[in-house]
């Protein structure tokens, strides 16, 4: 009788697939579907594998930003010169991750010393507040999310305007402008070196070349007009041209304004969703907003950049709105309440997308007029803890 072979051993059951065993590519695809930056931060710090996946991909950050614009957390308000600014958080939505950002940060500026005089806000950008202590001539940059205060030595010259620019790794620069009669120059402070750099003067004739104006021989428009920082350049709109300062090369230049249109209001400089330079103006009698984009003309063999009318957007029939800013493809407008005796006028801030054919206004918040004039929106930056590094450690095991 033949022997029967024993049955083959049963194969072990396959290991279950969990969120911890999938590859980085699939994990990042899941993260791209998270609703906001605060939610991403919370998810990335759930374990070391998640954090490594976000940090090790150089393309993840721009892709995530294209899908989810950085969120507005609230506004810093300066009620009176010399007082510590207050903070008004943006409410009206049940977002636990947004609320966690508010609870875990120092928006009350408790780490800013209050025994050295009064601090005023000069700029708010990339997660930093640029503070100025006029009494003692001190400057400081404060990150409420990281709770880090950087003291800045006094600049070597008086400054007209200051702009703070940072990178995801946490370092920052101050790009400042000093104007003296018919000449202007830039001054730069680097947090890496801790020193100021003073650039050579540029005279008005060099900047104004090709844009003569008998009424204005100065480089920049008169105060209180300030510049607008868009994609690494600061732009000042004059009545005859646009003055630009490249914050990388630190060179001044000028360009033409878009062609004039009948009944138009002053231009607002901004950027489209694709980060193209744009200028927006309202045409009152037509209840429209015109969006001009500076790009190379496909019909021009030399591919010279010029202003091109991108679109006209119809406005709803409501009281006249004041164009305030154009940022990341959205236009922000102010609607002033009617002046009434013994009542402080209230101003509502609206926004709508520049990529649509008709304006669908969305109310963001309301402030009294005197508060709005000294308000600084705080937009959540990309945290330095999620920044991509070229010197990443090998993937950390989760066992």
C-alpha positions, 0 to 999 in steps of 0.5 A: 500500500502506497504511503500518502504524503502529508498535506502541505503546510498552510501558507501564513496569512498575508500581513495586513496592509495598514497606513504605516506600511504603504509607501511614501508616494501613496501616503503623500497622495492621501495627504494632498486630500486633507482639507487644510494646512493645520490638518496636514500638520496634525497628521504629519506629526502622528508618527515619524514615518508621516513626518519623514514622508512630508519632509523628504519630498521637494514637490509636495509643498508647492503641490499642496499649496496649489490645492490648499491656499494658506489659511487666514488665522486672524488679524493683528490690530493696533488701536493706538500707537504704543499699545501692544497689538491685539489679535482678532481670530477668524471664527465662524467655522467648526474646524478643530485643527484651526482652533488648535493653531489658535490655542497652541500659538502666542498670538497675545505676544506674551514673549515680546518684552513690555519693559523696553518701551512700546512696540508697533507693527511695521509688517506681517508676512510669512508668519513673522511680525516685524515690530518697531520700538520707536522709543529705543530704536529697536526692531524685532521679528516675532513668530507667534506659531514658533514662539521665537523672538529675533532681536534686530540691531538698529538700521544704519539709516532712516527707512521709508518702508520695511518688508520681511521675507522668510524661507521655510527653514526659519531664516529671514531677511528685511528688505528696506528702502531709504529715499533721499530726494532724487535718489533711493537705495535698498538696505538688507538685514539677514538673520543668518549673518545678523548684519545690515548691508547697504546698497549703492544709491540709484538716482531718479533719472535712471529709474524714470528713464522712458517715463518722463513726468514733469510733475513728479521727479522723485523715485517713489510716489509720495507718502503715505503710498507704500509698495506691494510685495508680489513674488519677490518684487516690491511694486509702487504704482505712480501716476505714470508708471510702476516702480519695482524693486527686485528683492533678490538682485536689489535693483530698481526698475520701471514698467508701463501701466496698463492702457487707461480705460474710461472711468477706471479707478486706481490700480491695485497690484497683486498676483493671480492664482498662478502667481502671475503679476496682475493689476486690477482696477474698477470701472464704476459706470460699468460695474466691472473689475478689469484684470490685467496680467503681465506676460509675453505676447504669443503673437510677438516674435520677440516675446516681450512682456506687456500688459494684457487684459485677462478678463473683466468681471461683473460686480453685483449692484451694491454700494461702491466697493474699495479695492484693497488687495489682490492675492493668490487669485482673490480680490479683497474689497472694503464696503464702508457703512454709511456715516451716521451721527455719533456712530463709528462707521463699520467696514466689511471686508469681502473677497471673490475669485478672479478666475470666475466670470461673475463676482460671488462675494464672500464676507470675511470679517467686519471691523471699525474703520479706524481698526481696519486702517491699522490691521495686519492679516496673519496667514499661516506659513508653511511650518519650518518643522515640515520643511524639506531638507537635502540632508534628511536622515534615512527613513525611521522605522516605526517599530 
